[in-house]
Amino acid sequence: MLKRKVQGHNAYYGITGNSRGIGSFSYHAQNAWFEWLNRRGGKKPLSWEKYSQWLREVFHWPAPRIRPRSRVA
């Protein structure tokens, strides 16, 4: 569900001139999820390196992309 929400945010706000905004949103979403996962009681904390690797290889975190504006005639 989180992945779909991030994809939707990137699709809606990924316009020319907003690369900093969607990059910041992606970073903050990843950071909030990392902190939430580390709140689990009784388990060893997750390292940022292991978490980043998991996001890339297993979860396939959507990369923020700028889509070209469509031209309406």
PDB file with one MODEL, atoms N, CA, C and O in Angstrom:
MODEL        1
ATOM      1  N   MET A   1       0.825  -1.184   0.000  1.00  0.00           N
ATOM      2  CA  MET A   1       0.000   0.000   0.000  1.00  0.00           C
ATOM      3  C   MET A   1       0.878   1.261   0.000  1.00  0.00           C
ATOM      4  O   MET A   1       0.593   2.227  -0.707  1.00  0.00           O
ATOM      5  N   LEU A   2       1.946   1.234   0.801  1.00  0.00           N
ATOM      6  CA  LEU A   2       2.850   2.389   0.841  1.00  0.00           C
ATOM      7  C   LEU A   2       3.494   2.622  -0.522  1.00  0.00           C
ATOM      8  O   LEU A   2       3.626   3.759  -0.976  1.00  0.00           O
ATOM      9  N   LYS A   3       3.888   1.540  -1.160  1.00  0.00           N
ATOM     10  CA  LYS A   3       4.523   1.656  -2.479  1.00  0.00           C
ATOM     11  C   LYS A   3       3.567   2.304  -3.484  1.00  0.00           C
ATOM     12  O   LYS A   3       3.985   3.153  -4.271  1.00  0.00           O
ATOM     13  N   ARG A   4       2.298   1.913  -3.464  1.00  0.00           N
ATOM     14  CA  ARG A   4       1.329   2.495  -4.390  1.00  0.00           C
ATOM     15  C   ARG A   4       1.091   3.971  -4.093  1.00  0.00           C
ATOM     16  O   ARG A   4       0.904   4.767  -5.013  1.00  0.00           O
ATOM     17  N   LYS A   5       1.097   4.336  -2.825  1.00  0.00           N
ATOM     18  CA  LYS A   5       0.906   5.739  -2.470  1.00  0.00           C
ATOM     19  C   LYS A   5       2.073   6.601  -2.952  1.00  0.00           C
ATOM     20  O   LYS A   5       1.874   7.709  -3.450  1.00  0.00           O
ATOM     21  N   VAL A   6       3.291   6.079  -2.797  1.00  0.00           N
ATOM     22  CA  VAL A   6       4.471   6.818  -3.265  1.00  0.00           C
ATOM     23  C   VAL A   6       4.453   6.921  -4.796  1.00  0.00           C
ATOM     24  O   VAL A   6       4.789   7.968  -5.348  1.00  0.00           O
ATOM     25  N   GLN A   7       4.066   5.847  -5.476  1.00  0.00           N
ATOM     26  CA  GLN A   7       3.974   5.889  -6.933  1.00  0.00           C
ATOM     27  C   GLN A   7       2.945   6.922  -7.382  1.00  0.00           C
ATOM     28  O   GLN A   7       3.188   7.671  -8.329  1.00  0.00           O
ATOM     29  N   GLY A   8       1.804   6.966  -6.711  1.00  0.00           N
ATOM     30  CA  GLY A   8       0.769   7.944  -7.041  1.00  0.00           C
ATOM     31  C   GLY A   8       1.234   9.365  -6.793  1.00  0.00           C
ATOM     32  O   GLY A   8       0.952  10.258  -7.591  1.00  0.00           O
ATOM     33  N   HIS A   9       1.941   9.584  -5.700  1.00  0.00           N
ATOM     34  CA  HIS A   9       2.474  10.919  -5.397  1.00  0.00           C
ATOM     35  C   HIS A   9       3.468  11.339  -6.477  1.00  0.00           C
ATOM     36  O   HIS A   9       3.436  12.476  -6.948  1.00  0.00           O
ATOM     37  N   ASN A  10       4.348  10.420  -6.866  1.00  0.00           N
ATOM     38  CA  ASN A  10       5.328  10.725  -7.904  1.00  0.00           C
ATOM     39  C   ASN A  10       4.651  11.010  -9.238  1.00  0.00           C
ATOM     40  O   ASN A  10       5.084  11.898  -9.972  1.00  0.00           O
ATOM     41  N   ALA A  11       3.602  10.274  -9.558  1.00  0.00           N
ATOM     42  CA  ALA A  11       2.901  10.485 -10.823  1.00  0.00           C
ATOM     43  C   ALA A  11       2.197  11.847 -10.846  1.00  0.00           C
ATOM     44  O   ALA A  11       2.190  12.523 -11.875  1.00  0.00           O
ATOM     45  N   TYR A  12       1.619  12.242  -9.739  1.00  0.00           N
ATOM     46  CA  TYR A  12       0.871  13.494  -9.692  1.00  0.00           C
ATOM     47  C   TYR A  12       1.786  14.711  -9.609  1.00  0.00           C
ATOM     48  O   TYR A  12       1.577  15.695 -10.319  1.00  0.00           O
ATOM     49  N   TYR A  13       2.801  14.649  -8.743  1.00  0.00           N
ATOM     50  CA  TYR A  13       3.656  15.805  -8.501  1.00  0.00           C
ATOM     51  C   TYR A  13       4.952  15.776  -9.301  1.00  0.00           C
ATOM     52  O   TYR A  13       5.745  16.713  -9.205  1.00  0.00           O
ATOM     53  N   GLY A  14       5.191  14.730 -10.085  1.00  0.00           N
ATOM     54  CA  GLY A  14       6.437  14.608 -10.839  1.00  0.00           C
ATOM     55  C   GLY A  14       6.426  15.412 -12.116  1.00  0.00           C
ATOM     56  O   GLY A  14       6.468  14.847 -13.209  1.00  0.00           O
ATOM     57  N   ILE A  15       6.370  16.721 -11.992  1.00  0.00           N
ATOM     58  CA  ILE A  15       6.368  17.596 -13.156  1.00  0.00           C
ATOM     59  C   ILE A  15       7.673  18.379 -13.195  1.00  0.00           C
ATOM     60  O   ILE A  15       8.406  18.438 -12.208  1.00  0.00           O
ATOM     61  N   THR A  16       7.945  18.966 -14.321  1.00  0.00           N
ATOM     62  CA  THR A  16       9.160  19.751 -14.498  1.00  0.00           C
ATOM     63  C   THR A  16       9.234  20.848 -13.434  1.00  0.00           C
ATOM     64  O   THR A  16       8.274  21.587 -13.216  1.00  0.00           O
ATOM     65  N   GLY A  17      10.389  20.937 -12.781  1.00  0.00           N
ATOM     66  CA  GLY A  17      10.599  21.958 -11.766  1.00  0.00           C
ATOM     67  C   GLY A  17      10.293  21.499 -10.355  1.00  0.00           C
ATOM     68  O   GLY A  17      10.450  22.275  -9.413  1.00  0.00           O
ATOM     69  N   ASN A  18       9.858  20.254 -10.180  1.00  0.00           N
ATOM     70  CA  ASN A  18       9.504  19.782  -8.843  1.00  0.00           C
ATOM     71  C   ASN A  18      10.358  18.596  -8.408  1.00  0.00           C
ATOM     72  O   ASN A  18       9.936  17.818  -7.552  1.00  0.00           O
ATOM     73  N   SER A  19      11.539  18.447  -8.975  1.00  0.00           N
ATOM     74  CA  SER A  19      12.382  17.302  -8.634  1.00  0.00           C
ATOM     75  C   SER A  19      12.809  17.337  -7.171  1.00  0.00           C
ATOM     76  O   SER A  19      12.891  16.290  -6.529  1.00  0.00           O
ATOM     77  N   ARG A  20      13.080  18.513  -6.641  1.00  0.00           N
ATOM     78  CA  ARG A  20      13.475  18.615  -5.244  1.00  0.00           C
ATOM     79  C   ARG A  20      12.323  18.197  -4.329  1.00  0.00           C
ATOM     80  O   ARG A  20      12.546  17.535  -3.316  1.00  0.00           O
ATOM     81  N   GLY A  21      11.118  18.572  -4.675  1.00  0.00           N
ATOM     82  CA  GLY A  21       9.955  18.250  -3.864  1.00  0.00           C
ATOM     83  C   GLY A  21       9.664  16.759  -3.811  1.00  0.00           C
ATOM     84  O   GLY A  21       9.428  16.220  -2.729  1.00  0.00           O
ATOM     85  N   ILE A  22       9.673  16.075  -4.962  1.00  0.00           N
ATOM     86  CA  ILE A  22       9.359  14.645  -4.926  1.00  0.00           C
ATOM     87  C   ILE A  22      10.531  13.843  -4.368  1.00  0.00           C
ATOM     88  O   ILE A  22      10.328  12.781  -3.780  1.00  0.00           O
ATOM     89  N   GLY A  23      11.753  14.338  -4.545  1.00  0.00           N
ATOM     90  CA  GLY A  23      12.906  13.675  -3.933  1.00  0.00           C
ATOM     91  C   GLY A  23      12.853  13.773  -2.422  1.00  0.00           C
ATOM     92  O   GLY A  23      13.168  12.813  -1.718  1.00  0.00           O
ATOM     93  N   SER A  24      12.452  14.934  -1.923  1.00  0.00           N
ATOM     94  CA  SER A  24      12.320  15.141  -0.484  1.00  0.00           C
ATOM     95  C   SER A  24      11.205  14.266   0.087  1.00  0.00           C
ATOM     96  O   SER A  24      11.362  13.678   1.157  1.00  0.00           O
ATOM     97  N   PHE A  25      10.081  14.180  -0.624  1.00  0.00           N
ATOM     98  CA  PHE A  25       8.979  13.336  -0.166  1.00  0.00           C
ATOM     99  C   PHE A  25       9.419  11.879  -0.076  1.00  0.00           C
ATOM    100  O   PHE A  25       9.112  11.201   0.905  1.00  0.00           O
ATOM    101  N   SER A  26      10.131  11.394  -1.085  1.00  0.00           N
ATOM    102  CA  SER A  26      10.596  10.009  -1.092  1.00  0.00           C
ATOM    103  C   SER A  26      11.542   9.754   0.076  1.00  0.00           C
ATOM    104  O   SER A  26      11.434   8.733   0.755  1.00  0.00           O
ATOM    105  N   TYR A  27      12.463  10.677   0.309  1.00  0.00           N
ATOM    106  CA  TYR A  27      13.412  10.526   1.417  1.00  0.00           C
ATOM    107  C   TYR A  27      12.690  10.481   2.757  1.00  0.00           C
ATOM    108  O   TYR A  27      12.982   9.626   3.593  1.00  0.00           O
ATOM    109  N   HIS A  28      11.748  11.400   2.966  1.00  0.00           N
ATOM    110  CA  HIS A  28      11.049  11.462   4.247  1.00  0.00           C
ATOM    111  C   HIS A  28      10.137  10.246   4.448  1.00  0.00           C
ATOM    112  O   HIS A  28       9.984   9.770   5.572  1.00  0.00           O
ATOM    113  N   ALA A  29       9.539   9.748   3.378  1.00  0.00           N
ATOM    114  CA  ALA A  29       8.713   8.540   3.495  1.00  0.00           C
ATOM    115  C   ALA A  29       9.583   7.340   3.869  1.00  0.00           C
ATOM    116  O   ALA A  29       9.195   6.535   4.716  1.00  0.00           O
ATOM    117  N   GLN A  30      10.753   7.215   3.247  1.00  0.00           N
ATOM    118  CA  GLN A  30      11.669   6.123   3.580  1.00  0.00           C
ATOM    119  C   GLN A  30      12.144   6.239   5.026  1.00  0.00           C
ATOM    120  O   GLN A  30      12.211   5.239   5.741  1.00  0.00           O
ATOM    121  N   ASN A  31      12.469   7.441   5.453  1.00  0.00           N
ATOM    122  CA  ASN A  31      12.963   7.666   6.813  1.00  0.00           C
ATOM    123  C   ASN A  31      11.882   7.353   7.851  1.00  0.00           C
ATOM    124  O   ASN A  31      12.168   6.735   8.876  1.00  0.00           O
ATOM    125  N   ALA A  32      10.648   7.774   7.591  1.00  0.00           N
ATOM    126  CA  ALA A  32       9.555   7.511   8.533  1.00  0.00           C
ATOM    127  C   ALA A  32       9.283   6.012   8.636  1.00  0.00           C
ATOM    128  O   ALA A  32       9.038   5.499   9.728  1.00  0.00           O
ATOM    129  N   TRP A  33       9.324   5.312   7.513  1.00  0.00           N
ATOM    130  CA  TRP A  33       9.086   3.874   7.531  1.00  0.00           C
ATOM    131  C   TRP A  33      10.227   3.151   8.257  1.00  0.00           C
ATOM    132  O   TRP A  33       9.990   2.190   8.989  1.00  0.00           O
ATOM    133  N   PHE A  34      11.462   3.615   8.051  1.00  0.00           N
ATOM    134  CA  PHE A  34      12.618   3.041   8.746  1.00  0.00           C
ATOM    135  C   PHE A  34      12.456   3.173  10.259  1.00  0.00           C
ATOM    136  O   PHE A  34      12.682   2.217  11.000  1.00  0.00           O
ATOM    137  N   GLU A  35      12.066   4.358  10.709  1.00  0.00           N
ATOM    138  CA  GLU A  35      11.873   4.578  12.144  1.00  0.00           C
ATOM    139  C   GLU A  35      10.728   3.735  12.674  1.00  0.00           C
ATOM    140  O   GLU A  35      10.809   3.210  13.785  1.00  0.00           O
ATOM    141  N   TRP A  36       9.661   3.599  11.893  1.00  0.00           N
ATOM    142  CA  TRP A  36       8.521   2.807  12.326  1.00  0.00           C
ATOM    143  C   TRP A  36       8.906   1.333  12.455  1.00  0.00           C
ATOM    144  O   TRP A  36       8.510   0.673  13.416  1.00  0.00           O
ATOM    145  N   LEU A  37       9.671   0.815  11.500  1.00  0.00           N
ATOM    146  CA  LEU A  37      10.098  -0.577  11.552  1.00  0.00           C
ATOM    147  C   LEU A  37      11.019  -0.830  12.749  1.00  0.00           C
ATOM    148  O   LEU A  37      11.015  -1.925  13.311  1.00  0.00           O
ATOM    149  N   ASN A  38      11.793   0.158  13.135  1.00  0.00           N
ATOM    150  CA  ASN A  38      12.700  -0.009  14.272  1.00  0.00           C
ATOM    151  C   ASN A  38      12.009   0.143  15.615  1.00  0.00           C
ATOM    152  O   ASN A  38      12.649  -0.043  16.651  1.00  0.00           O
ATOM    153  N   ARG A  39      10.736   0.470  15.634  1.00  0.00           N
ATOM    154  CA  ARG A  39      10.002   0.581  16.889  1.00  0.00           C
ATOM    155  C   ARG A  39       9.499  -0.766  17.379  1.00  0.00           C
ATOM    156  O   ARG A  39       8.990  -0.869  18.495  1.00  0.00           O
ATOM    157  N   ARG A  40       9.633  -1.791  16.563  1.00  0.00           N
ATOM    158  CA  ARG A  40       9.142  -3.110  16.958  1.00  0.00           C
ATOM    159  C   ARG A  40       9.870  -3.564  18.213  1.00  0.00           C
ATOM    160  O   ARG A  40      11.100  -3.582  18.254  1.00  0.00           O
ATOM    161  N   GLY A  41       9.123  -3.923  19.216  1.00  0.00           N
ATOM    162  CA  GLY A  41       9.714  -4.307  20.491  1.00  0.00           C
ATOM    163  C   GLY A  41      10.333  -5.702  20.463  1.00  0.00           C
ATOM    164  O   GLY A  41       9.814  -6.611  19.815  1.00  0.00           O
ATOM    165  N   GLY A  42      11.435  -5.855  21.167  1.00  0.00           N
ATOM    166  CA  GLY A  42      12.061  -7.152  21.323  1.00  0.00           C
ATOM    167  C   GLY A  42      12.881  -7.625  20.143  1.00  0.00           C
ATOM    168  O   GLY A  42      13.409  -8.737  20.170  1.00  0.00           O
ATOM    169  N   LYS A  43      13.000  -6.819  19.119  1.00  0.00           N
ATOM    170  CA  LYS A  43      13.782  -7.230  17.954  1.00  0.00           C
ATOM    171  C   LYS A  43      15.003  -6.334  17.810  1.00  0.00           C
ATOM    172  O   LYS A  43      15.016  -5.183  18.247  1.00  0.00           O
ATOM    173  N   LYS A  44      16.019  -6.896  17.189  1.00  0.00           N
ATOM    174  CA  LYS A  44      17.246  -6.149  16.933  1.00  0.00           C
ATOM    175  C   LYS A  44      16.949  -5.008  15.951  1.00  0.00           C
ATOM    176  O   LYS A  44      16.266  -5.225  14.950  1.00  0.00           O
ATOM    177  N   PRO A  45      17.453  -3.798  16.224  1.00  0.00           N
ATOM    178  CA  PRO A  45      17.194  -2.679  15.310  1.00  0.00           C
ATOM    179  C   PRO A  45      17.764  -2.942  13.911  1.00  0.00           C
ATOM    180  O   PRO A  45      18.795  -3.596  13.755  1.00  0.00           O
ATOM    181  N   LEU A  46      17.093  -2.435  12.938  1.00  0.00           N
ATOM    182  CA  LEU A  46      17.490  -2.567  11.547  1.00  0.00           C
ATOM    183  C   LEU A  46      18.498  -1.472  11.216  1.00  0.00           C
ATOM    184  O   LEU A  46      18.273  -0.309  11.550  1.00  0.00           O
ATOM    185  N   SER A  47      19.605  -1.823  10.565  1.00  0.00           N
ATOM    186  CA  SER A  47      20.587  -0.807  10.174  1.00  0.00           C
ATOM    187  C   SER A  47      20.120  -0.120   8.896  1.00  0.00           C
ATOM    188  O   SER A  47      19.380  -0.699   8.101  1.00  0.00           O
ATOM    189  N   TRP A  48      20.562   1.126   8.710  1.00  0.00           N
ATOM    190  CA  TRP A  48      20.172   1.876   7.514  1.00  0.00           C
ATOM    191  C   TRP A  48      20.715   1.200   6.264  1.00  0.00           C
ATOM    192  O   TRP A  48      20.032   1.205   5.240  1.00  0.00           O
ATOM    193  N   GLU A  49      21.910   0.618   6.297  1.00  0.00           N
ATOM    194  CA  GLU A  49      22.498  -0.052   5.137  1.00  0.00           C
ATOM    195  C   GLU A  49      21.658  -1.262   4.730  1.00  0.00           C
ATOM    196  O   GLU A  49      21.363  -1.448   3.549  1.00  0.00           O
ATOM    197  N   LYS A  50      21.276  -2.077   5.701  1.00  0.00           N
ATOM    198  CA  LYS A  50      20.470  -3.257   5.419  1.00  0.00           C
ATOM    199  C   LYS A  50      19.078  -2.853   4.916  1.00  0.00           C
ATOM    200  O   LYS A  50      18.527  -3.481   4.012  1.00  0.00           O
ATOM    201  N   TYR A  51      18.527  -1.809   5.509  1.00  0.00           N
ATOM    202  CA  TYR A  51      17.218  -1.302   5.090  1.00  0.00           C
ATOM    203  C   TYR A  51      17.273  -0.784   3.652  1.00  0.00           C
ATOM    204  O   TYR A  51      16.373  -1.072   2.864  1.00  0.00           O
ATOM    205  N   SER A  52      18.312  -0.025   3.298  1.00  0.00           N
ATOM    206  CA  SER A  52      18.454   0.501   1.936  1.00  0.00           C
ATOM    207  C   SER A  52      18.586  -0.628   0.928  1.00  0.00           C
ATOM    208  O   SER A  52      17.990  -0.579  -0.148  1.00  0.00           O
ATOM    209  N   GLN A  53      19.361  -1.637   1.273  1.00  0.00           N
ATOM    210  CA  GLN A  53      19.525  -2.789   0.392  1.00  0.00           C
ATOM    211  C   GLN A  53      18.185  -3.504   0.207  1.00  0.00           C
ATOM    212  O   GLN A  53      17.845  -3.900  -0.908  1.00  0.00           O
ATOM    213  N   TRP A  54      17.431  -3.671   1.277  1.00  0.00           N
ATOM    214  CA  TRP A  54      16.133  -4.320   1.201  1.00  0.00           C
ATOM    215  C   TRP A  54      15.169  -3.517   0.325  1.00  0.00           C
ATOM    216  O   TRP A  54      14.415  -4.096  -0.458  1.00  0.00           O
ATOM    217  N   LEU A  55      15.190  -2.179   0.453  1.00  0.00           N
ATOM    218  CA  LEU A  55      14.317  -1.345  -0.372  1.00  0.00           C
ATOM    219  C   LEU A  55      14.615  -1.520  -1.862  1.00  0.00           C
ATOM    220  O   LEU A  55      13.698  -1.600  -2.679  1.00  0.00           O
ATOM    221  N   ARG A  56      15.898  -1.580  -2.206  1.00  0.00           N
ATOM    222  CA  ARG A  56      16.292  -1.712  -3.609  1.00  0.00           C
ATOM    223  C   ARG A  56      16.003  -3.102  -4.165  1.00  0.00           C
ATOM    224  O   ARG A  56      15.399  -3.237  -5.229  1.00  0.00           O
ATOM    225  N   GLU A  57      16.434  -4.130  -3.445  1.00  0.00           N
ATOM    226  CA  GLU A  57      16.421  -5.486  -4.001  1.00  0.00           C
ATOM    227  C   GLU A  57      15.107  -6.232  -3.806  1.00  0.00           C
ATOM    228  O   GLU A  57      14.707  -6.997  -4.683  1.00  0.00           O
ATOM    229  N   VAL A  58      14.436  -6.033  -2.699  1.00  0.00           N
ATOM    230  CA  VAL A  58      13.233  -6.811  -2.405  1.00  0.00           C
ATOM    231  C   VAL A  58      11.973  -5.988  -2.646  1.00  0.00           C
ATOM    232  O   VAL A  58      11.057  -6.441  -3.333  1.00  0.00           O
ATOM    233  N   PHE A  59      11.924  -4.797  -2.091  1.00  0.00           N
ATOM    234  CA  PHE A  59      10.716  -3.988  -2.129  1.00  0.00           C
ATOM    235  C   PHE A  59      10.582  -3.208  -3.432  1.00  0.00           C
ATOM    236  O   PHE A  59       9.468  -2.878  -3.837  1.00  0.00           O
ATOM    237  N   HIS A  60      11.684  -2.910  -4.086  1.00  0.00           N
ATOM    238  CA  HIS A  60      11.712  -2.116  -5.334  1.00  0.00           C
ATOM    239  C   HIS A  60      11.025  -0.760  -5.130  1.00  0.00           C
ATOM    240  O   HIS A  60      10.020  -0.445  -5.768  1.00  0.00           O
ATOM    241  N   TRP A  61      11.600   0.025  -4.222  1.00  0.00           N
ATOM    242  CA  TRP A  61      11.067   1.352  -3.911  1.00  0.00           C
ATOM    243  C   TRP A  61      11.002   2.181  -5.186  1.00  0.00           C
ATOM    244  O   TRP A  61      11.988   2.239  -5.920  1.00  0.00           O
ATOM    245  N   PRO A  62       9.870   2.825  -5.474  1.00  0.00           N
ATOM    246  CA  PRO A  62       9.745   3.609  -6.708  1.00  0.00           C
ATOM    247  C   PRO A  62      10.644   4.846  -6.685  1.00  0.00           C
ATOM    248  O   PRO A  62      10.595   5.646  -5.751  1.00  0.00           O
ATOM    249  N   ALA A  63      11.445   4.987  -7.702  1.00  0.00           N
ATOM    250  CA  ALA A  63      12.338   6.143  -7.796  1.00  0.00           C
ATOM    251  C   ALA A  63      11.537   7.372  -8.222  1.00  0.00           C
ATOM    252  O   ALA A  63      10.677   7.280  -9.098  1.00  0.00           O
ATOM    253  N   PRO A  64      11.817   8.526  -7.606  1.00  0.00           N
ATOM    254  CA  PRO A  64      11.120   9.743  -8.038  1.00  0.00           C
ATOM    255  C   PRO A  64      11.546  10.121  -9.452  1.00  0.00           C
ATOM    256  O   PRO A  64      12.738  10.199  -9.747  1.00  0.00           O
ATOM    257  N   ARG A  65      10.578  10.351 -10.313  1.00  0.00           N
ATOM    258  CA  ARG A  65      10.872  10.684 -11.704  1.00  0.00           C
ATOM    259  C   ARG A  65      10.104  11.915 -12.134  1.00  0.00           C
ATOM    260  O   ARG A  65       8.974  12.144 -11.704  1.00  0.00           O
ATOM    261  N   ILE A  66      10.725  12.690 -12.973  1.00  0.00           N
ATOM    262  CA  ILE A  66      10.069  13.837 -13.573  1.00  0.00           C
ATOM    263  C   ILE A  66       9.530  13.400 -14.921  1.00  0.00           C
ATOM    264  O   ILE A  66      10.280  12.925 -15.774  1.00  0.00           O
ATOM    265  N   ARG A  67       8.243  13.559 -15.108  1.00  0.00           N
ATOM    266  CA  ARG A  67       7.613  13.193 -16.380  1.00  0.00           C
ATOM    267  C   ARG A  67       7.471  14.456 -17.215  1.00  0.00           C
ATOM    268  O   ARG A  67       7.135  15.515 -16.685  1.00  0.00           O
ATOM    269  N   PRO A  68       7.721  14.356 -18.512  1.00  0.00           N
ATOM    270  CA  PRO A  68       7.568  15.543 -19.364  1.00  0.00           C
ATOM    271  C   PRO A  68       6.107  15.980 -19.412  1.00  0.00           C
ATOM    272  O   PRO A  68       5.187  15.164 -19.352  1.00  0.00           O
ATOM    273  N   ARG A  69       5.931  17.265 -19.519  1.00  0.00           N
ATOM    274  CA  ARG A  69       4.566  17.799 -19.617  1.00  0.00           C
ATOM    275  C   ARG A  69       3.967  17.398 -20.954  1.00  0.00           C
ATOM    276  O   ARG A  69       4.643  17.411 -21.983  1.00  0.00           O
ATOM    277  N   SER A  70       2.696  17.044 -20.923  1.00  0.00           N
ATOM    278  CA  SER A  70       2.034  16.711 -22.176  1.00  0.00           C
ATOM    279  C   SER A  70       1.534  18.016 -22.803  1.00  0.00           C
ATOM    280  O   SER A  70       1.079  18.930 -22.115  1.00  0.00           O
ATOM    281  N   ARG A  71       1.633  18.065 -24.084  1.00  0.00           N
ATOM    282  CA  ARG A  71       1.209  19.272 -24.793  1.00  0.00           C
ATOM    283  C   ARG A  71      -0.197  19.069 -25.319  1.00  0.00           C
ATOM    284  O   ARG A  71      -0.486  18.082 -25.995  1.00  0.00           O
ATOM    285  N   VAL A  72      -1.057  20.004 -25.004  1.00  0.00           N
ATOM    286  CA  VAL A  72      -2.432  19.937 -25.469  1.00  0.00           C
ATOM    287  C   VAL A  72      -2.557  20.908 -26.632  1.00  0.00           C
ATOM    288  O   VAL A  72      -2.201  22.081 -26.524  1.00  0.00           O
ATOM    289  N   ALA A  73      -3.066  20.401 -27.739  1.00  0.00           N
ATOM    290  CA  ALA A  73      -3.179  21.239 -28.944  1.00  0.00           C
ATOM    291  C   ALA A  73      -4.419  22.078 -28.931  1.00  0.00           C
ATOM    292  O   ALA A  73      -4.662  22.836 -29.870  1.00  0.00           O
TER     293      ALA A  73
ENDMDL
END
